[in-house]
Amino acid sequence: MKCIPCQGTMKRGKAPIHIDRDGCHITIDNVPAWICEQCGEPLFEEQEVETVQDIVKAVDEKCRLLQRSA
């Protein structure tokens, strides 16, 4: 597999994901990914993306509850 930005070789590894949404900051470390050996760009597979999206939806819901009570 080749890296889209630089065409380097991709190798299985783990990478962090950082998400900032409406005043909430989410960091998930060690997410399985393909990592470019040349530029370090991560590529996440569908299963990991769906899991992260589920986490973000849950955090969004809880943040809305906090904002309503303020």
N, C-alpha and C positions, 0 to 999 in steps of 0.2 A: 504494500500500500504506500502511496506517495502523498506527501503533504500538499495540500491545495495551494497555499501561498508561495512555498519555496521549492517544491518538488523533492524535498528531503525524504529520507526513509522513516516510516512510522514504526514505533515499537510499543508494545503494551506496557502500561504503567499506571500511575495514579496522579491526578491533578486536583487542585482546589477549584471550587467555583465560588465566585463572589457575586451577590445580587443585592442591589439597592433599590428599594421600592417604597414610596410614600413614607419615608422616615424610618423604615425598617432595613436593617443591614443583616444579610444572611451570608455566612461563610460555611461551606461544607468542604472539609478536607478529605483527601484520599479517595476521590471518586474515580472508579476505573475508567480509563481512557486510552486512546492511541496518542502517543506523544512523539512529535517530530524530533529526531535526533539532531537535526541541524538548527532549527529555529526555536524549538520548545513549544510550538503551537499544539494545544490539545484538541483532539477530536473525540467527542462523546457519542457512543452508540445510542440507538433509540430507547433501549430499556433504561439506561441511566438518565437520559433526558426526561422521559416520562416520570421517573421517580422524583427527580428534582422539581419538575412542574407540580407534582402532587404536594411536595413539601411547601413550595411557594404559595400554592392556593390555600393551604391550611394556615400559613403565617399571615397571608393577606386577610383572611377571615378574622383571625384573632386581633390583628392590628385595627381593623374596622371597629371591632368591639371596644377596644381601648380608646379610640378616637371619639366614639359616641359617649363614653362615660366622662370625658374631659369637659 
